[in-house]
Amino acid sequence: MDVRSMATLVDNKADNDEPLGIIFLNTTAIGKISLLWEIAVEAREIVDVDRKSVRYILLVAITSSGDHPNTSVATIAYEEIDKIAFAIDRIKDTTKSITKFDSFEAQFFTKGEIKIVIFNAQNGSIMAGISHGRATAFCRGVIDLVKFRSLLLSGKQYIEEKKISPIDE
């Protein structure tokens, strides 16, 4: 299917030949990581019928733990997924040996303002966190960062397999 086929499903012009502003938001759940907190990833296809265009994003919902959990949803553009996976690969192997200071922290921010951080705890163990807005998932070291990276790449693969072709007018 292409955008033209989807556009023919609806008459996208009003009687006065004005665009109607119809947008299809098609979503598939990719997976989630659940501990005391949860990170859920969905792939989304956004089809603008009037413009005959399509965009692809991942939705990342982070739910923190505690007595008053917070949930925050961020978007990741399809074009940014590989960059984020590469950044996770770069920071996941960070250890205390990078500095002579007592502690370290390596951070990465996505364009959608997800913060990915790795740091050493007071007991010397390596910890990680993924946060957006007021929600933070404190990870069990790098294993959960690797799982998050895997979810993002699974979302990218899903989009690549299912994406519809845009049209040239």
Contacts in CASP RR format, 6 or more apart in sequence:
PFRMAT RR
TARGET T0000
AUTHOR 0000-0000-0000
METHOD contacts of the structure
MODEL  1
MDVRSMATLVDNKADNDEPLGIIFLNTTAIGKISLLWEIAVEAREIVDVD
RKSVRYILLVAITSSGDHPNTSVATIAYEEIDKIAFAIDRIKDTTKSITK
FDSFEAQFFTKGEIKIVIFNAQNGSIMAGISHGRATAFCRGVIDLVKFRS
LLLSGKQYIEEKKISPIDE
1 164 0 8 1.000
2 164 0 8 1.000
2 165 0 8 1.000
2 166 0 8 1.000
2 167 0 8 1.000
3 47 0 8 1.000
3 49 0 8 1.000
3 52 0 8 1.000
3 53 0 8 1.000
3 54 0 8 1.000
3 164 0 8 1.000
3 165 0 8 1.000
3 166 0 8 1.000
3 167 0 8 1.000
4 52 0 8 1.000
4 167 0 8 1.000
5 164 0 8 1.000
6 24 0 8 1.000
6 47 0 8 1.000
6 49 0 8 1.000
6 164 0 8 1.000
7 49 0 8 1.000
7 52 0 8 1.000
10 20 0 8 1.000
10 22 0 8 1.000
10 49 0 8 1.000
12 19 0 8 1.000
12 20 0 8 1.000
12 21 0 8 1.000
12 22 0 8 1.000
12 49 0 8 1.000
12 50 0 8 1.000
13 19 0 8 1.000
13 20 0 8 1.000
14 20 0 8 1.000
19 50 0 8 1.000
20 49 0 8 1.000
20 50 0 8 1.000
21 48 0 8 1.000
21 49 0 8 1.000
21 50 0 8 1.000
22 49 0 8 1.000
22 50 0 8 1.000
23 46 0 8 1.000
23 47 0 8 1.000
23 48 0 8 1.000
23 49 0 8 1.000
24 45 0 8 1.000
24 46 0 8 1.000
24 47 0 8 1.000
24 49 0 8 1.000
25 44 0 8 1.000
25 45 0 8 1.000
25 46 0 8 1.000
26 44 0 8 1.000
26 45 0 8 1.000
26 46 0 8 1.000
26 47 0 8 1.000
27 42 0 8 1.000
27 43 0 8 1.000
27 44 0 8 1.000
27 45 0 8 1.000
27 59 0 8 1.000
28 42 0 8 1.000
28 43 0 8 1.000
28 158 0 8 1.000
28 162 0 8 1.000
29 40 0 8 1.000
29 41 0 8 1.000
29 42 0 8 1.000
30 41 0 8 1.000
30 42 0 8 1.000
30 43 0 8 1.000
30 58 0 8 1.000
30 151 0 8 1.000
30 154 0 8 1.000
30 155 0 8 1.000
30 158 0 8 1.000
31 40 0 8 1.000
31 41 0 8 1.000
31 151 0 8 1.000
31 154 0 8 1.000
32 38 0 8 1.000
32 39 0 8 1.000
32 40 0 8 1.000
32 41 0 8 1.000
32 151 0 8 1.000
33 39 0 8 1.000
33 137 0 8 1.000
33 144 0 8 1.000
33 147 0 8 1.000
33 148 0 8 1.000
33 151 0 8 1.000
35 65 0 8 1.000
35 137 0 8 1.000
35 140 0 8 1.000
35 144 0 8 1.000
36 65 0 8 1.000
36 66 0 8 1.000
37 62 0 8 1.000
37 63 0 8 1.000
37 64 0 8 1.000
37 65 0 8 1.000
37 69 0 8 1.000
37 135 0 8 1.000
37 136 0 8 1.000
37 137 0 8 1.000
37 138 0 8 1.000
38 61 0 8 1.000
38 62 0 8 1.000
38 63 0 8 1.000
38 137 0 8 1.000
39 60 0 8 1.000
39 61 0 8 1.000
39 62 0 8 1.000
39 63 0 8 1.000
39 130 0 8 1.000
39 137 0 8 1.000
39 148 0 8 1.000
39 151 0 8 1.000
40 60 0 8 1.000
40 61 0 8 1.000
40 63 0 8 1.000
41 58 0 8 1.000
41 59 0 8 1.000
41 60 0 8 1.000
41 61 0 8 1.000
41 151 0 8 1.000
41 152 0 8 1.000
41 154 0 8 1.000
41 155 0 8 1.000
42 58 0 8 1.000
42 59 0 8 1.000
42 61 0 8 1.000
43 56 0 8 1.000
43 57 0 8 1.000
43 58 0 8 1.000
43 59 0 8 1.000
43 155 0 8 1.000
43 158 0 8 1.000
43 159 0 8 1.000
43 162 0 8 1.000
44 56 0 8 1.000
44 57 0 8 1.000
44 58 0 8 1.000
44 59 0 8 1.000
45 54 0 8 1.000
45 55 0 8 1.000
45 56 0 8 1.000
45 159 0 8 1.000
45 162 0 8 1.000
45 163 0 8 1.000
45 164 0 8 1.000
46 54 0 8 1.000
46 55 0 8 1.000
46 56 0 8 1.000
46 57 0 8 1.000
47 53 0 8 1.000
47 54 0 8 1.000
47 164 0 8 1.000
48 54 0 8 1.000
48 55 0 8 1.000
52 166 0 8 1.000
52 167 0 8 1.000
52 169 0 8 1.000
53 166 0 8 1.000
54 163 0 8 1.000
54 164 0 8 1.000
54 166 0 8 1.000
55 77 0 8 1.000
55 78 0 8 1.000
56 77 0 8 1.000
56 78 0 8 1.000
56 159 0 8 1.000
56 163 0 8 1.000
57 75 0 8 1.000
57 76 0 8 1.000
57 77 0 8 1.000
57 78 0 8 1.000
58 75 0 8 1.000
58 76 0 8 1.000
58 78 0 8 1.000
58 81 0 8 1.000
58 152 0 8 1.000
58 155 0 8 1.000
58 156 0 8 1.000
59 73 0 8 1.000
59 74 0 8 1.000
59 75 0 8 1.000
60 73 0 8 1.000
60 74 0 8 1.000
60 75 0 8 1.000
60 76 0 8 1.000
60 114 0 8 1.000
60 132 0 8 1.000
61 71 0 8 1.000
61 72 0 8 1.000
61 73 0 8 1.000
62 71 0 8 1.000
62 72 0 8 1.000
62 73 0 8 1.000
62 74 0 8 1.000
62 114 0 8 1.000
62 130 0 8 1.000
62 131 0 8 1.000
62 132 0 8 1.000
62 135 0 8 1.000
62 136 0 8 1.000
62 137 0 8 1.000
63 69 0 8 1.000
63 70 0 8 1.000
63 71 0 8 1.000
63 135 0 8 1.000
63 137 0 8 1.000
64 70 0 8 1.000
64 71 0 8 1.000
64 134 0 8 1.000
64 135 0 8 1.000
64 136 0 8 1.000
64 137 0 8 1.000
69 135 0 8 1.000
70 133 0 8 1.000
70 134 0 8 1.000
70 135 0 8 1.000
71 135 0 8 1.000
72 131 0 8 1.000
72 132 0 8 1.000
72 133 0 8 1.000
72 134 0 8 1.000
72 135 0 8 1.000
73 132 0 8 1.000
74 110 0 8 1.000
74 112 0 8 1.000
74 113 0 8 1.000
74 114 0 8 1.000
74 132 0 8 1.000
75 112 0 8 1.000
76 84 0 8 1.000
76 110 0 8 1.000
76 111 0 8 1.000
76 112 0 8 1.000
76 114 0 8 1.000
76 152 0 8 1.000
77 111 0 8 1.000
78 156 0 8 1.000
78 159 0 8 1.000
80 110 0 8 1.000
80 111 0 8 1.000
81 152 0 8 1.000
81 153 0 8 1.000
81 155 0 8 1.000
81 156 0 8 1.000
82 156 0 8 1.000
84 108 0 8 1.000
84 110 0 8 1.000
84 116 0 8 1.000
84 149 0 8 1.000
84 152 0 8 1.000
85 149 0 8 1.000
85 152 0 8 1.000
85 153 0 8 1.000
87 108 0 8 1.000
87 116 0 8 1.000
88 108 0 8 1.000
88 116 0 8 1.000
88 145 0 8 1.000
88 146 0 8 1.000
88 148 0 8 1.000
88 149 0 8 1.000
89 149 0 8 1.000
91 106 0 8 1.000
91 108 0 8 1.000
91 116 0 8 1.000
91 118 0 8 1.000
91 145 0 8 1.000
92 118 0 8 1.000
92 128 0 8 1.000
92 142 0 8 1.000
92 145 0 8 1.000
92 146 0 8 1.000
92 149 0 8 1.000
93 142 0 8 1.000
94 104 0 8 1.000
94 106 0 8 1.000
94 118 0 8 1.000
94 126 0 8 1.000
95 120 0 8 1.000
95 126 0 8 1.000
96 103 0 8 1.000
96 104 0 8 1.000
96 120 0 8 1.000
96 124 0 8 1.000
98 104 0 8 1.000
103 119 0 8 1.000
103 120 0 8 1.000
104 119 0 8 1.000
104 120 0 8 1.000
105 117 0 8 1.000
105 118 0 8 1.000
105 119 0 8 1.000
106 117 0 8 1.000
106 118 0 8 1.000
106 119 0 8 1.000
107 115 0 8 1.000
107 116 0 8 1.000
107 117 0 8 1.000
108 115 0 8 1.000
108 116 0 8 1.000
108 117 0 8 1.000
109 115 0 8 1.000
109 116 0 8 1.000
110 116 0 8 1.000
112 132 0 8 1.000
113 132 0 8 1.000
113 133 0 8 1.000
114 130 0 8 1.000
114 131 0 8 1.000
114 132 0 8 1.000
115 129 0 8 1.000
115 130 0 8 1.000
115 131 0 8 1.000
115 132 0 8 1.000
116 128 0 8 1.000
116 129 0 8 1.000
116 130 0 8 1.000
116 145 0 8 1.000
116 148 0 8 1.000
117 128 0 8 1.000
117 129 0 8 1.000
117 130 0 8 1.000
117 131 0 8 1.000
118 126 0 8 1.000
118 127 0 8 1.000
118 128 0 8 1.000
118 129 0 8 1.000
118 141 0 8 1.000
118 142 0 8 1.000
118 145 0 8 1.000
119 126 0 8 1.000
119 127 0 8 1.000
119 128 0 8 1.000
120 126 0 8 1.000
120 127 0 8 1.000
121 127 0 8 1.000
125 141 0 8 1.000
126 141 0 8 1.000
126 142 0 8 1.000
127 138 0 8 1.000
127 139 0 8 1.000
127 141 0 8 1.000
128 138 0 8 1.000
128 139 0 8 1.000
128 141 0 8 1.000
128 142 0 8 1.000
128 144 0 8 1.000
128 145 0 8 1.000
129 136 0 8 1.000
129 137 0 8 1.000
129 138 0 8 1.000
129 139 0 8 1.000
129 144 0 8 1.000
129 145 0 8 1.000
130 136 0 8 1.000
130 137 0 8 1.000
130 139 0 8 1.000
130 144 0 8 1.000
130 145 0 8 1.000
130 148 0 8 1.000
131 137 0 8 1.000
137 144 0 8 1.000
139 145 0 8 1.000
139 148 0 8 1.000
END
